[in-house]
Amino acid sequence: MRRQILRVLLTCALGSFSLLFGFASARANDPALITDRSRDTAYTNDFLRIFYLPQDVIPQYLGGPSALRVFATASRFFLPPMSLSATAQYPGLVNDNSKSLVVLRCKPSDPSQVEPILASWPQVFAAIAEDFGDSGFTCPPPSSPTAENEVYCMVKDFVDTAQPAAATSLEHAISLGAALFDPGAPELAAMLKKYYGIYPAFSGLGFSVKGSGDGHSLTAQEALRQSITPEYLLKNVQLGVAGCHCVIVDPYAGRSWAPLAPNWIWIRGDRACVKAHRLHSLGN
């Protein structure tokens, strides 16, 4: 009798554990939770960065020599994998079949080394103020200022104030961001591009604008509808410092339709970029 009671209790306990485990697993895959956590550095420390380089160029840093910070997205948004051509659309890239594909999956052991920030206008303004705060710039700028000095003075005193209407708060930040793309002062936009890889398609909402890589004009409705995947800015450090595994894939027939699998990048890649003949979905 005692054995039967113990057996029943054990069965109930195992059943309860299975239900709880199943519930936790299902909740971890909830789209709302994934989106929420993928926009929060307290939960996100797994980044995917995709770019294209001429063949035989081997990157050692997250970005080019002039970049202070570079864009990346949350790896979780690309599990399970999609084709390269589909994946490239979401971060606002143009899939370039004439160049080598470089894919980084980065899990920094010390996030302070890369200082990930959600790529929103308030965060960008703060990053510029930090990055150029020791440059000796004067504000207001002199009569013939450098673009760096001018942009620094424009953003350094930005205050993100709470407003009853969300549209008013957004307008306060976006209007300053728009001023940095003034057609009458193209040097300001050139400065953003040089140091941060920020192009006119950047919305500053913390989401990449899907399909915007070719630079075509967008309506507000289109930009908002196509803001789908989160985007971060990371400091431009060496791949090893950022905890990146890197894979380079040269052009080959069918590469556009092959899967870009973050788990395969992590398994196949290394901190010194590894050349692979083809993309694979192994590990997803």
C-alpha positions in Angstrom: 0.0 0.0 0.0 2.8 2.4 0.9 4.6 1.6 -2.3 1.4 2.4 -4.3 1.0 5.7 -2.5 4.6 6.6 -3.2 4.2 5.6 -6.8 1.1 7.8 -7.2 2.9 10.8 -5.5 6.0 10.3 -7.7 3.8 10.2 -10.8 2.0 13.3 -9.8 5.2 15.1 -9.1 6.7 14.2 -12.4 3.5 15.2 -14.2 3.6 18.6 -12.5 7.2 19.1 -13.4 6.5 18.2 -17.0 3.7 20.7 -17.2 5.7 23.4 -15.6 8.7 22.7 -17.8 6.4 22.7 -20.9 4.8 25.9 -19.8 8.2 27.6 -19.3 9.5 26.4 -22.7 6.4 27.6 -24.4 6.6 31.0 -22.7 10.2 31.4 -23.7 9.1 31.2 -27.3 6.2 33.6 -26.9 6.6 36.3 -29.6 5.7 39.1 -27.2 8.3 38.0 -24.7 11.0 37.6 -27.4 10.3 41.1 -28.7 10.3 42.6 -25.3 13.6 41.0 -24.2 15.2 41.5 -27.5 15.0 45.3 -26.9 16.4 45.1 -23.4 20.2 44.8 -22.7 19.4 43.2 -19.4 18.2 40.2 -21.4 20.0 40.5 -24.7 23.7 39.6 -25.0 23.6 37.6 -28.2 24.0 39.7 -31.4 24.1 39.0 -35.1 25.9 41.3 -37.5 25.9 40.8 -41.3 27.9 42.7 -43.9 29.7 42.3 -47.2 33.4 42.9 -48.0 35.6 42.4 -51.1 37.0 38.9 -51.3 40.2 38.2 -49.3 39.5 41.1 -46.9 39.5 39.5 -43.4 37.9 41.7 -40.6 39.5 41.9 -37.2 37.1 44.4 -35.8 33.3 44.6 -35.7 33.5 47.5 -38.2 35.7 49.5 -40.5 38.7 51.7 -39.3 36.7 54.9 -38.9 33.6 53.4 -37.2 33.1 54.1 -33.5 30.0 52.0 -33.2 28.4 49.5 -35.5 24.9 48.0 -36.0 23.9 44.5 -34.9 20.6 42.8 -34.3 19.3 40.2 -31.8 20.2 36.7 -32.9 17.0 35.3 -31.4 14.9 37.0 -34.1 16.5 34.7 -36.7 15.9 31.4 -35.1 14.8 29.2 -36.9 16.8 30.5 -39.9 15.7 32.0 -43.2 17.5 32.3 -46.5 20.3 34.8 -46.8 18.3 37.0 -49.2 15.3 37.1 -46.8 17.5 37.7 -43.7 19.4 40.6 -45.2 16.2 42.5 -45.8 15.3 42.8 -42.1 18.4 44.8 -41.0 17.9 47.0 -44.0 20.7 45.5 -46.1 21.1 44.8 -49.8 22.2 41.3 -50.5 25.4 41.7 -52.6 26.2 38.5 -54.5 29.4 40.0 -55.9 31.1 40.2 -52.5 32.1 37.9 -49.7 29.4 37.6 -47.0 30.7 38.1 -43.4 28.5 37.0 -40.5 29.3 37.6 -36.9 27.5 36.0 -33.9 28.7 37.8 -30.8 28.1 36.8 -27.2 30.4 39.2 -25.2 31.5 37.8 -21.8 31.9 41.4 -20.6 29.1 43.5 -22.2 30.7 46.7 -20.9 33.4 46.2 -23.5 30.9 46.6 -26.4 28.4 48.8 -24.5 25.3 47.7 -26.4 22.6 50.3 -26.7 19.3 50.0 -28.4 19.6 52.2 -31.6 17.0 54.9 -30.7 17.6 58.6 -31.3 17.9 59.4 -27.6 20.5 56.6 -27.2 22.4 57.8 -30.3 22.5 61.4 -29.0 23.9 60.2 -25.7 26.5 58.0 -27.5 27.7 60.9 -29.7 28.0 63.1 -26.6 30.0 60.4 -24.9 32.2 59.5 -27.8 33.2 63.2 -28.6 33.0 64.6 -25.1 36.8 64.7 -24.7 37.5 66.1 -28.2 37.9 69.7 -27.0 34.9 71.0 -29.0 33.4 74.4 -28.2 29.7 75.1 -28.1 28.3 77.1 -29.8 30.7 75.9 -32.5 33.1 78.3 -34.2 32.3 80.1 -37.5 33.7 77.2 -39.6 33.2 74.2 -37.5 34.1 70.6 -38.3 31.0 68.3 -38.8 32.0 66.5 -35.6 32.0 69.7 -33.6 28.6 70.8 -35.1 26.9 67.5 -34.5 28.3 67.3 -31.0 26.9 70.7 -30.1 23.5 69.8 -31.6 23.0 66.7 -29.5 25.0 67.1 -26.3 22.2 68.8 -24.3 19.3 66.7 -25.5 16.9 65.9 -22.7 14.4 63.1 -23.3 11.4 64.6 -21.4 8.2 62.7 -20.7 5.1 64.1 -22.3 1.4 63.2 -22.0 1.2 62.4 -25.7 3.7 59.8 -27.0 3.7 61.5 -30.4 5.0 64.7 -28.7 7.9 62.8 -27.0 8.8 61.1 -30.3 8.6 64.3 -32.2 11.1 65.9 -29.7 13.7 63.2 -30.5 12.9 62.6 -34.2 12.9 66.3 -35.1 16.5 66.6 -33.9 17.4 63.4 -35.7 15.9 64.8 -38.9 17.9 68.0 -38.5 21.1 65.8 -38.8 19.9 64.9 -42.3 19.4 68.5 -43.4 20.0 68.6 -47.2 21.6 72.0 -46.8 24.3 70.6 -44.5 25.3 67.2 -46.0 28.4 67.1 -43.9 26.2 66.2 -40.9 24.8 63.1 -42.5 28.3 62.2 -43.7 29.5 62.3 -40.1 26.8 60.0 -38.9 27.6 57.5 -41.7 31.4 57.7 -41.1 31.4 57.0 -37.4 28.1 55.1 -36.8 27.0 53.7 -40.1 23.7 55.7 -39.8 22.0 56.3 -43.2 18.9 58.3 -44.0 16.8 55.1 -43.7 17.6 55.0 -39.9 14.3 55.6 -38.0 15.8 56.0 -34.5 12.9 53.9 -33.2 15.1 50.9 -32.1 13.9 48.9 -35.1 15.5 48.3 -38.4 13.4 49.3 -41.4 13.1 46.2 -43.5 14.0 46.6 -47.2 15.4 50.1 -46.8 18.9 49.3 -47.9 18.6 50.6 -51.4 17.9 54.1 -50.2 14.5 54.5 -51.7 12.1 57.0 -50.2 9.6 55.8 -47.6 6.3 57.1 -46.3 5.7 57.3 -42.6 3.3 54.3 -42.9 5.9 52.3 -44.8 8.7 53.0 -42.3 6.5 52.1 -39.3 5.1 49.0 -40.9 8.5 47.7 -41.9 10.1 48.4 -38.4 10.3 44.7 -37.4 13.6 43.6 -35.9 15.5 45.3 -33.1 18.8 47.0 -33.9 21.6 47.8 -31.5 24.8 49.8 -31.7 27.9 48.2 -30.3 31.3 49.7 -29.8 33.7 48.9 -32.6 36.1 46.5 -30.8 38.1 43.5 -31.9 36.1 40.4 -32.6 37.6 38.5 -29.7 36.7 41.3 -27.2 33.1 41.2 -28.4 33.0 37.4 -28.1 32.2 36.9 -31.8 32.4 33.9 -33.9 33.0 34.9 -37.5 32.3 33.1 -40.8 33.1 34.3 -44.3 31.4 32.8 -47.4 32.6 33.8 -50.8 30.0 34.2 -53.7 28.7 30.9 -55.1 25.6 30.0 -57.2 22.6 29.7 -54.9 24.1 31.5 -51.9 21.1 33.9 -51.8 18.7 31.1 -51.1 20.9 29.2 -48.6 19.9 29.4 -44.9 21.7 31.9 -42.7 21.6 30.0 -39.5 22.9 31.7 -36.3 23.6 28.4 -34.6 25.7 27.2 -37.5 27.6 30.4 -37.5 28.4 29.9 -33.8 29.5 26.2 -34.3 31.4 26.7 -37.6 32.9 30.2 -36.8 35.7 31.3 -34.6 37.2 34.6 -33.3 39.5 34.5 -36.2 37.2 34.5 -39.2 36.7 31.1 -40.8 36.1 30.7 -44.5 33.3 28.3 -45.4 32.5 27.2 -48.9 28.7 27.3 -48.3 26.1 28.3 -45.8 24.5 25.5 -43.9 21.6 25.0 -41.4 23.4 22.6 -39.2 22.7 23.3 -35.5 19.2 24.8 -36.0 
